[in-house]
Amino acid sequence: LQKSLSETFGADQYSRARKEVLTYMFSRPMQMALYFCTGVLEDETLFHHYALNVPFYTHFTSPIRRYADIIVHRLLSASLGARAPLKMEKEAIQKQADHCNDRKMASKRVQELSADLFFSVFVRVRP
C-alpha cells in the first residue's frame, strides 16, 4: 500500500500537497476512539486495542490538554492508590465520557469541513 501511495504522490511541485490530501482522505474513515467508563461496560472485549493487540488499553495525554485526560489521570491515580478515589458514581463518569465524545466528534467534524473547504480552494486555484 505504501509503495502504491508513493507512486501516486509523484515527484512534482504538488507531490507534498497530494500526499497530505490523500493520506488524510485514506485515514478519515478509520474509527475514532471513544471514552467510556469500564464499570458501565461488562463486555471486556470492548477494552481491546486492535492495532496494538492488547486486551486492556487506556489512553491519555497531558492532563492540561483535555478534561477527559484529567479524569483518566485521576482514575488511574486512585486505582494505583496514589490518591483518594473519585467521589463520582460510574454513571456520572460515563455521562462525562459521553459529553467528551460528543465534543470530540463535533471538533472532528469542524476539522473535516475546514479541510474540505481548503481542498476545494486548492483545487480551484491549481491547474
URPE-V875509 format. One line per field, one symbol per residue. ss: DSSP state (2 for helix, 1 for strand, 0 for the rest). psi: psi as a letter, one per 30 degrees, with the letter a starting at -180 (. if undefined). Layout:
ss: ???
psi: ???
This chain:
ss: 0222222220000022222222222222000000000000000222201000010000000000002222222222222000000000022222222222222222222222222222222222200
psi: eeeeeeeeeagafgeeeeeeeeeeeefefkkkkkklkffekfjffffkjeefhkekklklakffekeeeeeeeeeeeeffgflklkhkleeeeeeeeeeeeeeeeeeeeeeeeeeeeeeeeeeefk.
